[in-house]
Amino acid sequence: MHGWFMHGIDSMGIQMLRLFAAIPAVVLITGCAGHLFADKADNRLTTLATELDRKGDTASAIALYERAAMAMPNNPDILLALGRAYLRNNDPQSATTAFQQAYRLQEGAPRALLGLGQAALMEGRVKRANDLIAQAAPALNTFGAYNLLGISRTLNGEIDAAMSAFHSAQQLAPANLEIKTNEALANALAGQSAVAIEQVSAVTTSPLAETHHTRRAILILMLAGDDEQALALTRELPESERASLISRAQHIRELPTVVEKAAAIGITTSLRAPGPAGSISSPSSKDLPAAQ
């Protein structure tokens, strides 16, 4: 797939991991009382996994989510959490397996569909992603779902449909700079240069703008033909980044079709977090595919 988007466990976490490793043996010995203990331990297991995931220790969180999924195989929420963690760990294949298991437990579940769509995007299967995310977004009605739909539409060259999705996302989160940036980029790809320049200006002048917004703004301005303003913005970046960023933007601008340009921009890293130069921005992990 085209791409432009561990902390250790503390001593308490290690002790809890050792405790959970011993749980199966305890359950076998203690019978009914052991089942009650196991339920409490499973809850503690998922709580610790969620906390580690929140702190960014995705690898450790995955290990705990996997243990929880084995202990509670009919719990779709655990499978969804596991799938999201796999996505953040850049493992769409394992994420697909987890989301499919969740979908089997709750057929038609929009969160599972959205996760499957995001995994498909990361694997470069844009048409499949489009179909899945289009089913999920209206049902979830979250800015994250509509933003992801806009991304998939953009990568498929469906700019009008992408605009509609980004508009829906922006209605739900008017101040979200990631959505504004994505919409500006889609307009630039569609040749709506004046609109794109106006939209990206609102992003770069926002008090909430960060460095990754500046990088994307430079790309958008180059695609929109405003090289002068793009070059001026590069002064806000480290000197070592400037030439390569401008060179890449020029290369993308010269590609013949919208689909090729969108593919060259890429989204793999940006689906997990705000990514490096020019990535289409995705909502944070807490928005995908969890319900808002």
C-alpha positions in Angstrom: 0.0 0.0 0.0 1.1 3.5 -0.7 2.2 5.3 2.5 2.6 8.9 3.5 0.1 8.1 7.7 7.1 0.6 22.8 6.6 1.9 25.7 7.4 -0.8 28.2 4.9 -2.1 30.7 5.4 -0.7 34.2 6.1 -2.9 37.2 2.4 -3.0 38.1 1.5 -4.0 34.6 4.1 -6.9 34.6 2.7 -8.2 37.9 -0.9 -8.1 36.5 0.3 -10.0 33.4 1.8 -12.7 35.6 -1.4 -12.9 37.5 -3.4 -13.4 34.3 -1.0 -16.0 33.1 -2.0 -18.1 36.1 -5.8 -17.7 35.7 -6.6 -20.8 33.6 -5.1 -23.2 36.2 -6.9 -21.5 39.0 -10.3 -21.8 37.2 -9.8 -25.5 36.6 -9.1 -26.2 40.3 -11.7 -24.0 42.0 -14.8 -24.7 39.9 -17.8 -22.4 40.3 -16.0 -19.9 42.6 -13.2 -19.9 40.0 -15.6 -18.8 37.3 -16.5 -15.7 39.4 -12.9 -15.0 39.9 -12.2 -15.4 36.2 -15.0 -13.0 35.3 -13.4 -10.3 37.6 -9.9 -11.1 36.3 -11.1 -10.9 32.7 -12.6 -7.5 33.4 -9.3 -6.4 35.0 -7.5 -7.8 31.9 -9.5 -5.7 29.5 -9.2 -2.6 31.7 -5.4 -2.9 31.8 -5.4 -3.5 28.0 -7.4 -0.4 27.4 -5.2 1.7 29.7 -2.0 0.5 27.9 -3.6 1.1 24.5 -4.6 4.6 25.6 -0.9 5.3 26.7 0.3 4.2 23.3 1.7 0.8 24.3 -0.1 -1.0 21.5 1.9 -4.1 21.4 1.4 -4.9 25.0 -2.3 -4.0 24.7 -2.7 -6.4 21.8 -1.2 -9.2 23.9 -3.8 -8.6 26.6 -6.7 -8.1 24.2 -5.8 -11.5 22.6 -5.9 -13.2 26.0 -9.2 -11.5 26.8 -10.6 -12.6 23.4 -9.6 -16.2 24.2 -11.2 -16.0 27.6 -14.4 -14.4 26.3 -14.7 -15.4 22.6 -18.4 -14.3 22.3 -17.7 -10.7 23.4 -17.8 -8.5 20.2 -16.6 -5.4 22.1 -13.3 -7.2 22.9 -12.9 -8.3 19.3 -13.5 -4.7 18.1 -11.0 -3.4 20.5 -8.5 -6.0 19.4 -9.1 -5.1 15.8 -8.6 -1.4 16.4 -5.3 -2.2 18.2 -4.1 -4.3 15.2 -4.9 -1.3 12.9 -2.8 1.0 15.1 0.0 -1.6 15.0 -0.2 -1.6 11.1 -1.5 -5.1 10.9 -4.6 -4.9 8.8 -4.7 -8.7 8.1 -5.0 -9.6 11.8 -7.5 -6.7 12.2 -9.6 -8.1 9.5 -9.8 -11.5 11.3 -10.8 -9.8 14.5 -13.5 -7.6 12.9 -14.9 -10.6 10.9 -15.2 -12.5 14.2 -17.1 -9.6 15.7 -19.3 -9.3 12.6 -20.2 -13.0 12.9 -21.4 -12.3 16.5 -23.4 -9.3 15.4 -24.3 -9.4 11.7 -24.6 -6.0 10.2 -22.7 -4.3 13.1 -21.5 -1.0 11.7 -18.4 -0.8 13.9 -17.2 -4.1 12.6 -18.0 -3.0 9.0 -16.1 0.3 9.5 -13.1 -1.6 10.9 -13.1 -4.0 7.9 -13.3 -1.0 5.6 -10.3 0.7 7.3 -8.3 -2.5 7.1 -9.1 -2.8 3.4 -7.9 0.7 2.8 -4.6 0.0 4.5 -4.2 -3.1 2.2 -5.0 -1.0 -0.9 -8.4 -2.6 -1.6 -10.1 0.7 -2.2 -13.3 -0.6 -3.9 -14.0 -3.1 -1.0 -13.2 -0.3 1.5 -15.7 2.0 -0.2 -18.5 -0.6 -0.1 -17.9 -1.4 3.6 -17.5 2.1 4.8 -20.5 3.4 2.8 -22.6 0.8 4.7 -21.2 1.8 8.1 -21.0 5.6 8.0 -24.7 6.4 7.9 -25.5 3.9 10.6 -22.8 5.2 13.0 -23.3 8.9 12.0 -20.0 9.9 13.5 -17.5 12.4 12.1 -14.8 9.7 12.2 -16.9 7.4 10.0 -17.8 10.1 7.5 -14.2 11.3 7.4 -13.0 7.8 6.6 -15.7 7.5 3.9 -14.4 10.8 2.4 -10.9 9.4 2.3 -12.0 6.2 0.6 -14.0 8.1 -1.9 -11.1 10.4 -2.6 -8.7 7.5 -3.2 -11.3 6.0 -5.6 -11.4 9.2 -7.6 -15.0 9.9 -6.5 -14.5 13.5 -5.6 -18.1 14.7 -5.5 -19.0 11.8 -3.2 -15.9 12.5 -1.1 -17.0 16.2 -0.7 -20.4 15.0 0.5 -18.9 12.7 3.1 -16.5 15.4 4.3 -19.4 17.8 4.6 -21.3 15.4 6.7 -18.2 14.9 8.9 -17.8 18.7 9.3 -21.4 19.2 10.3 -20.7 16.8 13.2 -17.3 18.3 14.1 -17.1 21.9 12.8 -13.8 22.7 14.4 -12.0 19.5 13.4 -8.9 20.5 11.4 -8.3 17.0 10.0 -11.6 17.1 8.2 -11.0 20.6 6.9 -7.6 19.6 5.6 -9.0 16.5 3.9 -11.7 18.5 2.2 -9.2 21.1 1.0 -7.1 18.3 -0.4 -10.0 16.7 -2.2 -10.9 20.1 -3.8 -7.3 20.5 -4.9 -7.3 17.1 -6.5 -10.6 18.0 -8.3 -9.1 21.2 -9.7 -11.1 23.5 -7.4 -8.0 25.5 -6.6 -9.5 28.7 -5.3 -11.7 26.8 -2.9 -8.8 24.6 -1.8 -6.6 27.6 -1.1 -9.3 29.3 1.0 -10.0 26.1 3.0 -6.3 25.4 3.7 -5.8 29.0 4.8 -8.4 28.5 7.5 -6.4 25.5 8.7 -3.0 27.0 8.8 -4.2 30.2 10.6 -6.0 28.2 13.3 -4.6 28.4 16.8 -4.9 24.6 16.8 -2.8 23.9 13.8 0.2 21.6 14.2 3.2 20.8 12.1 1.5 18.0 10.2 -1.2 20.4 9.2 1.6 22.7 7.7 3.0 19.8 5.7 -0.3 18.9 4.2 -1.1 22.6 3.6 2.1 22.8 1.5 1.0 19.8 -0.6 -2.5 21.2 -1.1 -1.1 24.6 -2.1 1.3 23.0 -4.6 -1.6 20.9 -6.1 -3.7 24.1 -6.3 -0.9 25.9 -8.1 0.0 28.4 -5.4 3.7 27.7 -5.3 4.6 31.0 -3.8 2.4 30.5 -0.7 3.6 26.9 -0.4 7.2 27.9 -0.4 6.5 30.6 2.2 5.0 27.9 4.5 8.1 25.7 4.2 10.0 28.2 6.3 8.0 26.8 9.3 9.5 23.4 8.8 13.0 22.1 9.4 15.3 23.0 6.6 16.1 19.3 6.0 12.5 18.6 5.0 11.8 21.4 2.7 13.3 20.4 -0.6 12.0 16.8 -0.5 8.5 17.9 0.4 8.4 20.4 -2.5 9.9 17.8 -4.9 7.3 15.2 -3.9 4.4 17.7 -4.3 5.7 18.6 -7.7 5.8 15.0 -8.7 2.3 14.3 -7.5 1.0 17.4 -9.3 2.3 16.1 -12.6 0.5 12.8 -12.4 -2.2 12.5 -15.1 -5.3 11.4 -13.1 -7.0 12.1 -9.8 -6.8 8.4 -8.8 -3.0 8.3 -9.4 -2.5 11.5 -7.4 -4.6 10.3 -4.5 -2.7 7.0 -4.5 0.6 8.7 -4.6 -0.4 10.8 -1.5 -1.2 7.6 0.3 -2.9 7.0 3.7 -1.3 4.0 5.4 0.3 5.8 8.3 -2.3 8.5 8.5 -5.0 6.0 9.2 -3.3 5.4 12.5 -2.3 8.9 13.5 -1.4 12.2 12.0 1.2 11.2 9.6 4.2 12.6 7.8 4.2 14.9 4.9 1.1 15.2 2.9 -0.9 12.2 4.2 -4.6 12.3 4.0 -5.6 12.7 7.6 -7.8 10.3 9.4 -9.6 10.7 12.7 -7.9 9.5 15.8 -8.0 5.9 16.8 -10.8 6.5 19.4 -13.1 7.4 16.5 -12.5 4.3 14.4 -14.4 2.2 14.5 -15.7 2.8 18.0 -19.1 4.5 18.2 -19.1 8.1 19.3 
